[in-house]
Structures are given as C-alpha cells and as structure tokens.
Amino acid sequence: MEDAMILNKSAVDRGMFRGDIFQTECIDLSAKRTENVPEIFAKSPLSRDTDNVIDSDGLPRVGETVVPYEQYYSIYNTLTGAIRPVRLKGTEPAAIDYVALNG
C-alpha cells in the first residue's frame, strides 16, 4: 500500500516545512577557572579581523553571522594578560540571536 500527500503549492512557497534550529550555548567562566585566576570576557585591542563579530566587551554582536572555525568570543586571563580566542565548532554557520550575562 502506498501513502500519498497532497500539498498546496502556495503553502510550500510561503515556507511550509521549513524550520530553524536554535542552539543555546552557556559559557561559565567560573567552571573554566584554573588556580583561582579570574577570567573575564574581553577583546584584544590588536585584533582587527574580528571587529565585525566580536563587540568591545569580548562577546559576540547580536545579528552577526559566524562561520565555522571563526572566532566569536574571547576570554582574558587577568593574571597573565593573555587573551584566548574561542572559535565556533560545527559545520554550519550560526547567527547570533541573543546574548545575556548572568551574575
């Protein structure tokens, strides 16, 4: 026995069966802390290639599109002064929809 389905062409053209995937990423700096060295979000003043993605506070800009392996936030080690960039993992581009700070 075969199954059949009747589709309205205009409904499909308007977006029926299309979808978006929302992924939430929580970054806990206290969990990544080593030897009680406080880390904060900060942007390197020397890095100009990430100006379109990373805001002055080291977090991604809302509305920007990030491609895989592109830096999208950075963490500043207050003891050593080193800035560690974090790159997007995965194989698909991501659009930054919302950024929130907690605590």
Phi and psi in radians as a Rosetta constraint file:
Dihedral C 1 N 2 CA 2 C 2 CIRCULARHARMONIC -1.791 0.35
Dihedral N 2 CA 2 C 2 N 3 CIRCULARHARMONIC 2.614 0.35
Dihedral C 2 N 3 CA 3 C 3 CIRCULARHARMONIC -1.808 0.35
Dihedral N 3 CA 3 C 3 N 4 CIRCULARHARMONIC 2.541 0.35
Dihedral C 3 N 4 CA 4 C 4 CIRCULARHARMONIC -2.376 0.35
Dihedral N 4 CA 4 C 4 N 5 CIRCULARHARMONIC 2.736 0.35
Dihedral C 4 N 5 CA 5 C 5 CIRCULARHARMONIC -2.513 0.35
Dihedral N 5 CA 5 C 5 N 6 CIRCULARHARMONIC 2.350 0.35
Dihedral C 5 N 6 CA 6 C 6 CIRCULARHARMONIC -1.768 0.35
Dihedral N 6 CA 6 C 6 N 7 CIRCULARHARMONIC 2.196 0.35
Dihedral C 6 N 7 CA 7 C 7 CIRCULARHARMONIC -1.982 0.35
Dihedral N 7 CA 7 C 7 N 8 CIRCULARHARMONIC 2.443 0.35
Dihedral C 7 N 8 CA 8 C 8 CIRCULARHARMONIC -1.474 0.35
Dihedral N 8 CA 8 C 8 N 9 CIRCULARHARMONIC 2.082 0.35
Dihedral C 8 N 9 CA 9 C 9 CIRCULARHARMONIC -1.036 0.35
Dihedral N 9 CA 9 C 9 N 10 CIRCULARHARMONIC -0.709 0.35
Dihedral C 9 N 10 CA 10 C 10 CIRCULARHARMONIC -1.190 0.35
Dihedral N 10 CA 10 C 10 N 11 CIRCULARHARMONIC -0.558 0.35
Dihedral C 10 N 11 CA 11 C 11 CIRCULARHARMONIC -1.177 0.35
Dihedral N 11 CA 11 C 11 N 12 CIRCULARHARMONIC -0.696 0.35
Dihedral C 11 N 12 CA 12 C 12 CIRCULARHARMONIC -1.169 0.35
Dihedral N 12 CA 12 C 12 N 13 CIRCULARHARMONIC -0.705 0.35
Dihedral C 12 N 13 CA 13 C 13 CIRCULARHARMONIC -1.119 0.35
Dihedral N 13 CA 13 C 13 N 14 CIRCULARHARMONIC -0.560 0.35
Dihedral C 13 N 14 CA 14 C 14 CIRCULARHARMONIC -1.413 0.35
Dihedral N 14 CA 14 C 14 N 15 CIRCULARHARMONIC -0.125 0.35
Dihedral C 14 N 15 CA 15 C 15 CIRCULARHARMONIC 2.172 0.35
Dihedral N 15 CA 15 C 15 N 16 CIRCULARHARMONIC 0.136 0.35
Dihedral C 15 N 16 CA 16 C 16 CIRCULARHARMONIC -1.075 0.35
Dihedral N 16 CA 16 C 16 N 17 CIRCULARHARMONIC 2.408 0.35
Dihedral C 16 N 17 CA 17 C 17 CIRCULARHARMONIC 1.285 0.35
Dihedral N 17 CA 17 C 17 N 18 CIRCULARHARMONIC 0.249 0.35
Dihedral C 17 N 18 CA 18 C 18 CIRCULARHARMONIC -1.773 0.35
Dihedral N 18 CA 18 C 18 N 19 CIRCULARHARMONIC 2.671 0.35
Dihedral C 18 N 19 CA 19 C 19 CIRCULARHARMONIC -2.706 0.35
Dihedral N 19 CA 19 C 19 N 20 CIRCULARHARMONIC 2.867 0.35
Dihedral C 19 N 20 CA 20 C 20 CIRCULARHARMONIC -2.100 0.35
Dihedral N 20 CA 20 C 20 N 21 CIRCULARHARMONIC 2.571 0.35
Dihedral C 20 N 21 CA 21 C 21 CIRCULARHARMONIC -1.897 0.35
Dihedral N 21 CA 21 C 21 N 22 CIRCULARHARMONIC 2.147 0.35
Dihedral C 21 N 22 CA 22 C 22 CIRCULARHARMONIC -1.810 0.35
Dihedral N 22 CA 22 C 22 N 23 CIRCULARHARMONIC 2.241 0.35
Dihedral C 22 N 23 CA 23 C 23 CIRCULARHARMONIC -2.128 0.35
Dihedral N 23 CA 23 C 23 N 24 CIRCULARHARMONIC 2.307 0.35
Dihedral C 23 N 24 CA 24 C 24 CIRCULARHARMONIC -1.828 0.35
Dihedral N 24 CA 24 C 24 N 25 CIRCULARHARMONIC 2.296 0.35
Dihedral C 24 N 25 CA 25 C 25 CIRCULARHARMONIC -2.103 0.35
Dihedral N 25 CA 25 C 25 N 26 CIRCULARHARMONIC 2.109 0.35
Dihedral C 25 N 26 CA 26 C 26 CIRCULARHARMONIC -1.811 0.35
Dihedral N 26 CA 26 C 26 N 27 CIRCULARHARMONIC 2.241 0.35
Dihedral C 26 N 27 CA 27 C 27 CIRCULARHARMONIC -1.987 0.35
Dihedral N 27 CA 27 C 27 N 28 CIRCULARHARMONIC 1.984 0.35
Dihedral C 27 N 28 CA 28 C 28 CIRCULARHARMONIC -1.841 0.35
Dihedral N 28 CA 28 C 28 N 29 CIRCULARHARMONIC 1.806 0.35
Dihedral C 28 N 29 CA 29 C 29 CIRCULARHARMONIC -1.196 0.35
Dihedral N 29 CA 29 C 29 N 30 CIRCULARHARMONIC -0.485 0.35
Dihedral C 29 N 30 CA 30 C 30 CIRCULARHARMONIC -1.216 0.35
Dihedral N 30 CA 30 C 30 N 31 CIRCULARHARMONIC -0.519 0.35
Dihedral C 30 N 31 CA 31 C 31 CIRCULARHARMONIC -1.305 0.35
Dihedral N 31 CA 31 C 31 N 32 CIRCULARHARMONIC -0.461 0.35
Dihedral C 31 N 32 CA 32 C 32 CIRCULARHARMONIC -1.579 0.35
Dihedral N 32 CA 32 C 32 N 33 CIRCULARHARMONIC -0.023 0.35
Dihedral C 32 N 33 CA 33 C 33 CIRCULARHARMONIC -1.171 0.35
Dihedral N 33 CA 33 C 33 N 34 CIRCULARHARMONIC 2.325 0.35
Dihedral C 33 N 34 CA 34 C 34 CIRCULARHARMONIC -2.066 0.35
Dihedral N 34 CA 34 C 34 N 35 CIRCULARHARMONIC 2.304 0.35
Dihedral C 34 N 35 CA 35 C 35 CIRCULARHARMONIC 0.962 0.35
Dihedral N 35 CA 35 C 35 N 36 CIRCULARHARMONIC 0.660 0.35
Dihedral C 35 N 36 CA 36 C 36 CIRCULARHARMONIC 0.960 0.35
Dihedral N 36 CA 36 C 36 N 37 CIRCULARHARMONIC 0.569 0.35
Dihedral C 36 N 37 CA 37 C 37 CIRCULARHARMONIC -1.646 0.35
Dihedral N 37 CA 37 C 37 N 38 CIRCULARHARMONIC 1.999 0.35
Dihedral C 37 N 38 CA 38 C 38 CIRCULARHARMONIC -1.200 0.35
Dihedral N 38 CA 38 C 38 N 39 CIRCULARHARMONIC 2.391 0.35
Dihedral C 38 N 39 CA 39 C 39 CIRCULARHARMONIC -2.059 0.35
Dihedral N 39 CA 39 C 39 N 40 CIRCULARHARMONIC 2.550 0.35
Dihedral C 39 N 40 CA 40 C 40 CIRCULARHARMONIC -2.335 0.35
Dihedral N 40 CA 40 C 40 N 41 CIRCULARHARMONIC 2.851 0.35
Dihedral C 40 N 41 CA 41 C 41 CIRCULARHARMONIC -1.382 0.35
Dihedral N 41 CA 41 C 41 N 42 CIRCULARHARMONIC 2.264 0.35
Dihedral C 41 N 42 CA 42 C 42 CIRCULARHARMONIC -2.765 0.35
Dihedral N 42 CA 42 C 42 N 43 CIRCULARHARMONIC 2.706 0.35
Dihedral C 42 N 43 CA 43 C 43 CIRCULARHARMONIC -1.854 0.35
Dihedral N 43 CA 43 C 43 N 44 CIRCULARHARMONIC 2.469 0.35
Dihedral C 43 N 44 CA 44 C 44 CIRCULARHARMONIC -1.230 0.35
Dihedral N 44 CA 44 C 44 N 45 CIRCULARHARMONIC 2.258 0.35
Dihedral C 44 N 45 CA 45 C 45 CIRCULARHARMONIC -1.217 0.35
Dihedral N 45 CA 45 C 45 N 46 CIRCULARHARMONIC -0.288 0.35
Dihedral C 45 N 46 CA 46 C 46 CIRCULARHARMONIC -1.519 0.35
Dihedral N 46 CA 46 C 46 N 47 CIRCULARHARMONIC -0.346 0.35
Dihedral C 46 N 47 CA 47 C 47 CIRCULARHARMONIC -1.503 0.35
Dihedral N 47 CA 47 C 47 N 48 CIRCULARHARMONIC 1.926 0.35
Dihedral C 47 N 48 CA 48 C 48 CIRCULARHARMONIC -1.777 0.35
Dihedral N 48 CA 48 C 48 N 49 CIRCULARHARMONIC -0.268 0.35
Dihedral C 48 N 49 CA 49 C 49 CIRCULARHARMONIC -1.317 0.35
Dihedral N 49 CA 49 C 49 N 50 CIRCULARHARMONIC -0.234 0.35
Dihedral C 49 N 50 CA 50 C 50 CIRCULARHARMONIC -1.884 0.35
Dihedral N 50 CA 50 C 50 N 51 CIRCULARHARMONIC 0.251 0.35
Dihedral C 50 N 51 CA 51 C 51 CIRCULARHARMONIC -1.053 0.35
Dihedral N 51 CA 51 C 51 N 52 CIRCULARHARMONIC -0.534 0.35
Dihedral C 51 N 52 CA 52 C 52 CIRCULARHARMONIC -1.389 0.35
Dihedral N 52 CA 52 C 52 N 53 CIRCULARHARMONIC -0.356 0.35
Dihedral C 52 N 53 CA 53 C 53 CIRCULARHARMONIC -1.834 0.35
Dihedral N 53 CA 53 C 53 N 54 CIRCULARHARMONIC -0.774 0.35
Dihedral C 53 N 54 CA 54 C 54 CIRCULARHARMONIC -1.729 0.35
Dihedral N 54 CA 54 C 54 N 55 CIRCULARHARMONIC 2.286 0.35
Dihedral C 54 N 55 CA 55 C 55 CIRCULARHARMONIC -1.405 0.35
Dihedral N 55 CA 55 C 55 N 56 CIRCULARHARMONIC 3.071 0.35
Dihedral C 55 N 56 CA 56 C 56 CIRCULARHARMONIC -1.135 0.35
Dihedral N 56 CA 56 C 56 N 57 CIRCULARHARMONIC -0.347 0.35
Dihedral C 56 N 57 CA 57 C 57 CIRCULARHARMONIC -1.561 0.35
Dihedral N 57 CA 57 C 57 N 58 CIRCULARHARMONIC 0.036 0.35
Dihedral C 57 N 58 CA 58 C 58 CIRCULARHARMONIC 1.584 0.35
Dihedral N 58 CA 58 C 58 N 59 CIRCULARHARMONIC -0.031 0.35
Dihedral C 58 N 59 CA 59 C 59 CIRCULARHARMONIC -1.768 0.35
Dihedral N 59 CA 59 C 59 N 60 CIRCULARHARMONIC 2.784 0.35
Dihedral C 59 N 60 CA 60 C 60 CIRCULARHARMONIC -1.212 0.35
Dihedral N 60 CA 60 C 60 N 61 CIRCULARHARMONIC 2.620 0.35
Dihedral C 60 N 61 CA 61 C 61 CIRCULARHARMONIC -1.391 0.35
Dihedral N 61 CA 61 C 61 N 62 CIRCULARHARMONIC 2.408 0.35
Dihedral C 61 N 62 CA 62 C 62 CIRCULARHARMONIC -1.202 0.35
Dihedral N 62 CA 62 C 62 N 63 CIRCULARHARMONIC 2.341 0.35
Dihedral C 62 N 63 CA 63 C 63 CIRCULARHARMONIC 1.677 0.35
Dihedral N 63 CA 63 C 63 N 64 CIRCULARHARMONIC -0.190 0.35
Dihedral C 63 N 64 CA 64 C 64 CIRCULARHARMONIC -1.424 0.35
Dihedral N 64 CA 64 C 64 N 65 CIRCULARHARMONIC 2.662 0.35
Dihedral C 64 N 65 CA 65 C 65 CIRCULARHARMONIC -1.823 0.35
Dihedral N 65 CA 65 C 65 N 66 CIRCULARHARMONIC 2.270 0.35
Dihedral C 65 N 66 CA 66 C 66 CIRCULARHARMONIC -1.994 0.35
Dihedral N 66 CA 66 C 66 N 67 CIRCULARHARMONIC 2.280 0.35
Dihedral C 66 N 67 CA 67 C 67 CIRCULARHARMONIC -1.630 0.35
Dihedral N 67 CA 67 C 67 N 68 CIRCULARHARMONIC 2.785 0.35
Dihedral C 67 N 68 CA 68 C 68 CIRCULARHARMONIC -0.975 0.35
Dihedral N 68 CA 68 C 68 N 69 CIRCULARHARMONIC 2.460 0.35
Dihedral C 68 N 69 CA 69 C 69 CIRCULARHARMONIC 1.195 0.35
Dihedral N 69 CA 69 C 69 N 70 CIRCULARHARMONIC 0.256 0.35
Dihedral C 69 N 70 CA 70 C 70 CIRCULARHARMONIC -1.651 0.35
Dihedral N 70 CA 70 C 70 N 71 CIRCULARHARMONIC 2.478 0.35
Dihedral C 70 N 71 CA 71 C 71 CIRCULARHARMONIC -1.174 0.35
Dihedral N 71 CA 71 C 71 N 72 CIRCULARHARMONIC 2.286 0.35
Dihedral C 71 N 72 CA 72 C 72 CIRCULARHARMONIC -2.247 0.35
Dihedral N 72 CA 72 C 72 N 73 CIRCULARHARMONIC -0.112 0.35
Dihedral C 72 N 73 CA 73 C 73 CIRCULARHARMONIC -2.779 0.35
Dihedral N 73 CA 73 C 73 N 74 CIRCULARHARMONIC 2.868 0.35
Dihedral C 73 N 74 CA 74 C 74 CIRCULARHARMONIC -2.438 0.35
Dihedral N 74 CA 74 C 74 N 75 CIRCULARHARMONIC 2.620 0.35
Dihedral C 74 N 75 CA 75 C 75 CIRCULARHARMONIC -2.072 0.35
Dihedral N 75 CA 75 C 75 N 76 CIRCULARHARMONIC 2.296 0.35
Dihedral C 75 N 76 CA 76 C 76 CIRCULARHARMONIC -1.828 0.35
Dihedral N 76 CA 76 C 76 N 77 CIRCULARHARMONIC 2.186 0.35
Dihedral C 76 N 77 CA 77 C 77 CIRCULARHARMONIC -1.531 0.35
Dihedral N 77 CA 77 C 77 N 78 CIRCULARHARMONIC 2.037 0.35
Dihedral C 77 N 78 CA 78 C 78 CIRCULARHARMONIC -1.277 0.35
Dihedral N 78 CA 78 C 78 N 79 CIRCULARHARMONIC -0.325 0.35
Dihedral C 78 N 79 CA 79 C 79 CIRCULARHARMONIC -1.453 0.35
Dihedral N 79 CA 79 C 79 N 80 CIRCULARHARMONIC -0.867 0.35
Dihedral C 79 N 80 CA 80 C 80 CIRCULARHARMONIC -1.600 0.35
Dihedral N 80 CA 80 C 80 N 81 CIRCULARHARMONIC -0.345 0.35
Dihedral C 80 N 81 CA 81 C 81 CIRCULARHARMONIC 1.404 0.35
Dihedral N 81 CA 81 C 81 N 82 CIRCULARHARMONIC 0.148 0.35
Dihedral C 81 N 82 CA 82 C 82 CIRCULARHARMONIC -1.438 0.35
Dihedral N 82 CA 82 C 82 N 83 CIRCULARHARMONIC 2.478 0.35
Dihedral C 82 N 83 CA 83 C 83 CIRCULARHARMONIC -1.926 0.35
Dihedral N 83 CA 83 C 83 N 84 CIRCULARHARMONIC 2.168 0.35
Dihedral C 83 N 84 CA 84 C 84 CIRCULARHARMONIC -1.843 0.35
Dihedral N 84 CA 84 C 84 N 85 CIRCULARHARMONIC 1.973 0.35
Dihedral C 84 N 85 CA 85 C 85 CIRCULARHARMONIC -1.349 0.35
Dihedral N 85 CA 85 C 85 N 86 CIRCULARHARMONIC 2.545 0.35
Dihedral C 85 N 86 CA 86 C 86 CIRCULARHARMONIC -2.058 0.35
Dihedral N 86 CA 86 C 86 N 87 CIRCULARHARMONIC 2.257 0.35
Dihedral C 86 N 87 CA 87 C 87 CIRCULARHARMONIC -1.835 0.35
Dihedral N 87 CA 87 C 87 N 88 CIRCULARHARMONIC 2.701 0.35
Dihedral C 87 N 88 CA 88 C 88 CIRCULARHARMONIC -1.271 0.35
Dihedral N 88 CA 88 C 88 N 89 CIRCULARHARMONIC 2.219 0.35
Dihedral C 88 N 89 CA 89 C 89 CIRCULARHARMONIC -1.663 0.35
Dihedral N 89 CA 89 C 89 N 90 CIRCULARHARMONIC 2.709 0.35
Dihedral C 89 N 90 CA 90 C 90 CIRCULARHARMONIC 2.040 0.35
Dihedral N 90 CA 90 C 90 N 91 CIRCULARHARMONIC -3.019 0.35
Dihedral C 90 N 91 CA 91 C 91 CIRCULARHARMONIC -2.101 0.35
Dihedral N 91 CA 91 C 91 N 92 CIRCULARHARMONIC -0.085 0.35
Dihedral C 91 N 92 CA 92 C 92 CIRCULARHARMONIC -2.070 0.35
Dihedral N 92 CA 92 C 92 N 93 CIRCULARHARMONIC 2.602 0.35
Dihedral C 92 N 93 CA 93 C 93 CIRCULARHARMONIC -1.132 0.35
Dihedral N 93 CA 93 C 93 N 94 CIRCULARHARMONIC 2.703 0.35
Dihedral C 93 N 94 CA 94 C 94 CIRCULARHARMONIC -2.241 0.35
Dihedral N 94 CA 94 C 94 N 95 CIRCULARHARMONIC 2.503 0.35
Dihedral C 94 N 95 CA 95 C 95 CIRCULARHARMONIC -1.858 0.35
Dihedral N 95 CA 95 C 95 N 96 CIRCULARHARMONIC 2.243 0.35
Dihedral C 95 N 96 CA 96 C 96 CIRCULARHARMONIC -1.347 0.35
Dihedral N 96 CA 96 C 96 N 97 CIRCULARHARMONIC 2.037 0.35
Dihedral C 96 N 97 CA 97 C 97 CIRCULARHARMONIC -1.743 0.35
Dihedral N 97 CA 97 C 97 N 98 CIRCULARHARMONIC -0.600 0.35
Dihedral C 97 N 98 CA 98 C 98 CIRCULARHARMONIC -2.776 0.35
Dihedral N 98 CA 98 C 98 N 99 CIRCULARHARMONIC 2.395 0.35
Dihedral C 98 N 99 CA 99 C 99 CIRCULARHARMONIC -2.255 0.35
Dihedral N 99 CA 99 C 99 N 100 CIRCULARHARMONIC 2.246 0.35
Dihedral C 99 N 100 CA 100 C 100 CIRCULARHARMONIC -2.372 0.35
Dihedral N 100 CA 100 C 100 N 101 CIRCULARHARMONIC 2.541 0.35
Dihedral C 100 N 101 CA 101 C 101 CIRCULARHARMONIC -1.901 0.35
Dihedral N 101 CA 101 C 101 N 102 CIRCULARHARMONIC 2.424 0.35
Dihedral C 101 N 102 CA 102 C 102 CIRCULARHARMONIC -2.240 0.35
Dihedral N 102 CA 102 C 102 N 103 CIRCULARHARMONIC 2.030 0.35
